Amino acid sequence: MAHDERHRGVDVDYETKGEDYFDNRSLRRGAAGWVLLAGLGVSYVISGDFAGWNFGLAEGGWGGLLIATVLMATMYTCMVFGLAEMSAAMPVAGAGYGFARRALGPIGGFATGTAILIEYAIAPAAIAVFIGGYVEALGLFGLTSGWPVFLATYAIFVGIHLWGVGEALRLMLAITGLAVVALVVFVVGMIGQFDVDNLFDVPMTDSFGASSFLPFGIMGVWGALVFAIWFFLAIEGVPLAAEEARDPKRDMPRGIIVGMVILLATAALILVTAPGGAGAKALMASDNPLPEAVRQAYGGSNAVAEFVNYVGLAGLIASFFSIIYAYSRQLFALSRAGYLPRWLSVTGKRRTPYLALIVPGTIGFALASITMAGDLMIQIAVFGAAVSYVLMMVSHIVLRRREPSMERPYRTPGGVATTGVALVLAVAALIAVFLVDLTAAAIVAGIFVAALAYFWFYSRHRLVANAPEEEFEAIERAEAELS
C-alpha cells in the first residue's frame, strides 16, 4: 500500500511493508545491558587516546590543544546528556537519524543520518592507517606496506560482526579492557618523567596572540579543536544499539553517561602525561604517539614502550571493531526505512545486517590503501560528526519545545540550556574543520550533495511507512490530529 504526504515542506511517498519485509530485516533483541553499552562507548573512542589527538599539538601547541580539549569535553558531555534523553524516549537503531527525523522531518533526518554515516564509514579507515603505523613500528611480519594490515583488520573484524552481535560486543569489551590496561601502564610509566617545561617546548611563532602557552596564537586553538575531538569522537554511537539492548529506556542513559565519564578521565591523563614526559614537539606528527612518548622520555626503547606498543594495538582495534558495528547499524536503519537502497538492510540467519557490514568495509579498505592519509580521514570524519552534532542538538531543542509531553524516561539536566551549549560548540568545531583543511570540507560537501540528490530524486518517493523511525512520526501526526 502506498500513500503520499507533505511534511515540513517536503513531499514524500510511503509504502507500507508486510511482516516478511521486517522478518528479513530484524536485529537480535536483548543482546546488551548497560555494562556492555558503556564498554561499547569507550570502545568506540579509545583509539583516540592512542593516536590522532597529537596532531593537535602541531596546530595549537600544548596550550592550544588543552583549551580545545576542555571545550570539546564540555560539548560532548552536554551532548551525551541530550542523547541519553532522546535514546531512552526513542530507542531505535537509527539513533541520531531517528531523533532528527521526528524533530526536523524526512530531509533533516536523512541529512543527519548521512553525516553520521560519513563519520562512521571514514573513521575506521583512519584507524586502520594508525594500526598499520603501530604494526610497522613493531616490525611485525616484516611488513613495509600498510595494505595487508588494512585487509586483515577489515576481514577479521567484519567477520566477527557477521558471526553475531552478542559475541562481537563481549569480545569488544575484552579488547577494550586490554586497551585500558595499556593506558594505565603508560600513565604510570610516564609520571616519573613528567616535566612541565616539556609541555611548552614548541617554538613560539609570530601569530596573533602567540606565547609559550599558545605558540600558534589564538587561531591555533581553533585548529586544535578538530584533533581534540578525537579524544571523544563516536561516543554518540551508543544509541545505535538501542534495538539490541535489554532495557533501552534504563540502560541507554546509564551506558552512555558512564562511558563518557571514563573517557573524560583517560583524555585528561593522556593529554598531560604524554607530552609532559616526552615533549610536545616530539609527538606532533607521530602515527604512534604513546610508544614514541615512552621512547623519548626514557632515551630509547624499553619494556614499557614495547608493552604499550603491543597492547596499545588493542585500543586501535577496539575502536576499529566497534565503529564497524556503528556504521552497519546506521546504514541498516536508513536502508530499512527506504532512504538508502533497501537491499542493504537485509539480515542473515544470525540477525546481523551482512551487506551493511561488508559494503562500507570494502570502501574503507580501499580508502585506507589508496590514500594512507590518516590525518585527512580524521578531518573528514570529524566534519561529518560535527554536522550531525549540530542537527542532533537542534533536534533535542525542537522536541523539548514542540513536544513537551513526550514520554521521557530520562531527562537532560539543564534541559535545552545544556544542549544549547553543545550546539554552540559543535558549530565552532564545524568552522574549525574549514580552518584546518578545506579539502576535507569539500569532500564531505560533495558526499552530502550526492546523498541529498539521491534522496530528492529517488528515495523520498519510496519510504517505508512502518519502519520504526517513521512510525514515531506517524504517532506524532496522530496525536496532533487528536489534539
Long-range contacts (C-beta under 8 A, 24 or more apart in sequence): 3-465, 7-105, 7-106, 7-473, 8-104, 8-105, 8-106, 8-107, 8-108, 9-105, 10-105, 10-106, 10-107, 10-460, 11-460, 12-106, 12-460, 12-461, 12-463, 13-460, 13-461, 13-462, 13-463, 14-463, 14-464, 14-465, 14-470, 15-338, 15-462, 15-463, 15-464, 15-465, 16-464, 16-465, 16-466, 17-464, 17-465, 17-466, 17-467, 21-464, 22-336, 22-466, 24-346, 24-347, 25-332, 25-336, 25-345, 25-346, 25-347, 25-353, 26-347, 26-351, 27-93, 27-165, 27-243, 27-244, 27-329, 27-332, 27-347, 27-351, 27-352, 27-353, 28-164, 28-165, 28-166, 28-244, 28-350, 28-351, 28-352, 29-243, 29-244, 30-244, 30-245, 30-246, 31-165, 31-166, 31-169, 31-244, 31-245, 31-246, 32-165, 32-166, 32-169, 32-241, 32-244, 32-245, 32-246, 32-251, 33-245, 33-246, 33-247, 33-251, 34-250, 34-251, 34-254, 34-255, 34-258, 35-173, 35-255, 36-169, 36-170, 36-173, 36-255, 37-238, 37-241, 37-245, 37-251, 37-252, 37-254, 37-255, 37-256, 37-259, 38-254, 38-255, 38-256, 38-258, 38-259, 38-262, 39-169, 39-172, 39-173, 39-176, 39-177, 39-259, 40-169, 40-172, 40-173, 40-237, 40-238, 40-241, 40-255, 40-259, 40-322, 40-325, 41-235, 41-237, 41-238, 41-255, 41-256, 41-258, 41-259, 41-260, 41-262, 41-263, 42-176, 42-180, 42-259, 42-262, 42-263, 42-318, 43-172, 43-173, 43-175, 43-176, 43-318, 43-319, 43-321, 43-322, 44-233, 44-234, 44-235, 44-237, 44-238, 44-319, 44-322, 44-323, 44-326, 45-231, 45-232, 45-233, 45-234, 45-235, 45-259, 45-263, 45-319, 46-176, 46-179, 46-180, 46-183, 46-263, 46-266, 46-315, 46-318, 46-319, 47-127, 47-130, 47-315, 47-316, 47-318, 47-319, 47-320, 48-230, 48-231, 48-232, 48-233, 48-267, 48-319, 49-183, 49-231, 49-266, 49-267, 49-270, 49-290, 49-315, 50-130, 50-134, 50-179, 50-182, 50-288, 50-289, 50-290, 50-312, 50-315, 50-316, 51-130, 51-133, 51-134, 51-286, 51-287, 51-288, 51-289, 51-290, 51-316, 51-374, 52-126, 52-130, 52-227, 52-230, 52-374, 52-375, 52-378, 53-227, 53-228, 53-230, 53-231, 53-267, 53-270, 53-271, 53-289, 54-227, 54-274, 54-275, 54-283, 54-284, 54-286, 54-289, 55-227, 55-284, 55-285, 55-375, 55-378, 56-223, 56-224, 56-225, 56-226, 56-227, 56-228, 56-230, 57-202, 57-224, 57-275, 57-280, 57-281, 57-283, 57-284, 58-284, 58-285, 59-216, 59-220, 59-223, 59-224, 59-226, 59-227, 59-436, 60-214, 60-215, 60-216, 60-220, 60-221, 60-222, 60-223, 60-224, 61-200, 61-202, 61-213, 61-214, 61-215, 61-216, 61-220, 61-280, 62-199, 62-200, 62-202, 62-213, 62-275, 62-280, 63-199, 63-200, 63-211, 63-212, 63-213, 63-214, 63-215, 64-214, 64-215, 64-216, 64-220, 64-221, 64-223, 64-224, 65-224, 65-227, 65-228, 65-271, 66-271, 67-221, 67-224, 68-221, 68-222, 68-224, 68-225, 68-227, 68-228, 69-224, 69-228, 69-231, 69-267, 69-271, 71-225, 71-228, 71-425, 71-428, 72-225, 72-228, 72-229, 72-231, 72-232, 72-425, 72-429, 73-231, 73-232, 73-264, 73-267, 74-421, 74-425, 75-389, 75-421, 75-422, 75-425, 75-426, 75-429, 76-232, 76-235, 76-236, 76-260, 76-263, 76-422, 77-260, 77-264, 78-414, 78-418, 78-419, 78-421, 78-422, 78-425, 79-236, 79-389, 79-392, 79-393, 79-419, 79-422, 79-426, 80-235, 80-236, 80-256, 80-257, 80-260, 81-257, 81-412, 81-413, 81-414, 81-418, 81-419, 82-392, 82-393, 82-396, 82-412, 82-418, 82-419, 82-422, 83-236, 83-238, 83-239, 83-256, 83-392, 84-252, 84-253, 84-256, 84-257, 84-410, 84-412, 85-253, 85-396, 85-408, 85-410, 85-411, 85-412, 86-239, 86-392, 86-395, 86-396, 86-399, 87-238, 87-239, 87-242, 87-248, 87-252, 87-253, 87-256, 88-248, 88-249, 88-250, 88-252, 88-253, 88-408, 88-409, 88-410, 89-406, 89-407, 89-408, 89-409, 89-410, 90-242, 90-472, 91-239, 91-242, 91-243, 91-245, 91-248, 91-249, 91-252, 92-242, 92-243, 92-333, 92-468, 92-469, 92-472, 93-240, 93-241, 93-242, 93-243, 93-244, 93-329, 93-330, 93-332, 93-333, 93-336, 93-468, 94-240, 94-330, 94-333, 94-334, 94-337, 94-468, 94-469, 95-236, 95-237, 95-239, 95-240, 95-242, 95-329, 95-330, 95-333, 96-236, 96-239, 96-388, 96-391, 96-392, 96-395, 97-330, 97-333, 97-334, 97-469, 98-333, 98-468, 98-469, 98-472, 99-392, 99-395, 99-396, 99-399, 100-391, 100-392, 100-394, 100-395, 101-469, 101-470, 101-472, 101-473, 102-395, 102-399, 102-469, 102-472, 102-473, 102-476, 103-394, 103-395, 103-396, 103-398, 103-399, 103-402, 104-391, 104-394, 104-395, 104-398, 106-339, 106-455, 106-460, 106-463, 107-452, 107-455, 107-460, 108-391, 108-395, 109-339, 109-469, 110-334, 110-339, 110-451, 110-452, 110-455, 110-459, 111-387, 111-391, 111-448, 111-452, 112-387, 112-388, 112-391, 112-392, 112-395, 113-330, 113-333, 113-334, 113-339, 114-447, 114-448, 114-451, 114-452, 115-384, 115-385, 115-387, 115-388, 115-391, 115-448, 116-236, 116-330, 116-384, 116-385, 116-388, 117-327, 117-330, 117-331, 117-334, 117-360, 117-384, 118-380, 118-381, 118-383, 118-384, 118-387, 118-444, 118-447, 118-448, 119-233, 119-234, 119-381, 119-382, 119-384, 119-385, 119-388, 120-234, 120-237, 120-323, 120-326, 120-327, 120-330, 120-360, 120-381, 121-327, 121-360, 121-363, 121-364, 122-364, 122-367, 122-377, 122-380, 122-381, 122-384, 123-233, 123-234, 123-319, 123-323, 123-377, 123-378, 123-381, 124-154, 124-320, 124-323, 124-324, 124-327, 124-361, 124-364, 125-150, 125-364, 125-365, 125-367, 125-368, 125-377, 126-368, 126-374, 126-375, 126-377, 126-378, 126-381, 127-316, 127-319, 127-320, 127-323, 127-374, 128-153, 128-154, 128-320, 128-364, 128-365, 128-368, 129-287, 129-368, 129-372, 129-373, 129-374, 129-377, 130-287, 130-288, 130-316, 130-374, 131-313, 131-316, 131-317, 131-320, 132-368, 132-372, 133-287, 133-288, 133-374, 134-287, 134-288, 134-291, 134-309, 134-312, 134-313, 134-316, 135-313, 137-287, 137-288, 137-291, 137-309, 138-309, 138-310, 146-368, 146-369, 146-372, 147-368, 147-369, 150-365, 150-368, 150-369, 151-365, 151-369, 153-317, 153-320, 154-361, 154-362, 154-364, 154-365, 157-317, 157-320, 157-321, 157-324, 158-324, 158-357, 158-358, 158-361, 160-321, 161-321, 161-324, 161-325, 161-328, 161-352, 161-357, 162-348, 162-350, 162-352, 162-354, 162-357, 163-350, 163-352, 164-350, 164-351, 164-352, 165-244, 165-325, 165-351, 165-352, 168-321, 168-325, 169-325, 171-321, 172-318, 172-321, 172-322, 172-325, 175-314, 175-317, 175-318, 175-321, 176-314, 176-315, 176-318, 176-322, 178-311, 178-314, 178-318, 179-311, 179-312, 179-314, 179-315, 179-318, 180-266, 181-311, 182-290, 182-307, 182-308, 182-311, 182-312, 182-314, 182-315, 183-266, 183-269, 183-270, 183-315, 185-304, 185-307, 185-308, 185-311, 186-270, 186-273, 186-274, 186-290, 186-293, 186-294, 186-304, 186-308, 186-312, 187-269, 187-270, 187-273, 189-294, 189-304, 189-308, 190-273, 190-274, 190-276, 190-277, 190-278, 190-293, 190-294, 190-297, 191-273, 191-277, 193-276, 193-277, 193-278, 193-297, 193-298, 194-272, 194-273, 194-276, 194-277, 195-276, 195-277, 196-276, 198-275, 198-276, 198-277, 198-278, 198-279, 198-280, 199-275, 199-276, 199-280, 200-280, 201-279, 201-280, 201-281, 202-280, 202-281, 202-284, 203-281, 219-435, 222-428, 222-431, 222-432, 222-435, 223-432, 223-435, 223-436, 225-428, 225-429, 225-432, 226-378, 226-379, 226-382, 226-429, 226-432, 226-433, 226-436, 226-437, 227-378, 229-382, 229-385, 229-386, 229-429, 230-378, 230-382, 231-263, 231-266, 231-267, 231-270, 231-271, 232-260, 232-263, 232-267, 233-381, 233-382, 233-385, 234-319, 234-322, 234-323, 234-326, 234-385, 235-259, 235-260, 235-263, 236-385, 236-388, 236-389, 236-392, 237-322, 237-323, 237-325, 237-326, 240-325, 240-326, 240-329, 240-330, 240-333, 241-325, 241-329, 243-468, 249-409, 249-410, 250-409, 252-410, 253-409, 253-410, 287-374, 288-312, 324-357, 324-361, 327-356, 327-360, 328-352, 328-353, 328-356, 328-357, 328-360, 329-353, 329-356, 331-356, 331-359, 331-360, 332-356, 333-467, 333-469, 336-464, 336-467, 337-463, 337-464, 337-467, 337-468, 337-469, 337-470, 338-459, 338-462, 338-463, 338-464, 338-467, 339-455, 339-459, 339-463, 340-454, 340-459, 342-464, 376-437, 376-439, 376-440, 379-433, 379-436, 379-437, 379-440, 380-440, 380-443, 380-444, 382-429, 382-433, 382-440, 383-430, 383-433, 383-440, 383-441, 383-444, 384-444, 386-426, 386-429, 386-430, 386-433, 387-430, 387-444, 387-448, 389-422, 389-423, 389-426, 389-429, 390-423, 390-426, 390-427, 390-430, 393-419, 393-420, 393-422, 393-423, 393-426, 394-423, 397-423, 403-476
